[in-house]
Amino acid sequence: MIPQPNNPLHGKTLETILTELVTQYGWDELGERIKINCFISNPSIKSSLTFLRKTPWARQQVEELYMKGQGM
């Protein structure tokens, strides 16, 4: 495994990031901040992970929100 000292998300799984965001904001506010259907209509971790893994632009928005919330 190659060290990635400049990658603030190194070692964080998408599931961990999403779970922390849901804990911090809740589904309603998360859906307001990132307007994607999997956060607005019948949200769940599983369905959101499926969508985010297939949709790079949405995953990028989630990662950016996470980093902003962590002060990165």
Secondary structure, 3 states (H helix, E strand, C coil): CCCCCCCCCCCCCHHHHHHHHHHHHHHHHHHHHCCCHHHHCCCCHHHHHHHHHHCHHHHHHHHHHHHHHCCC
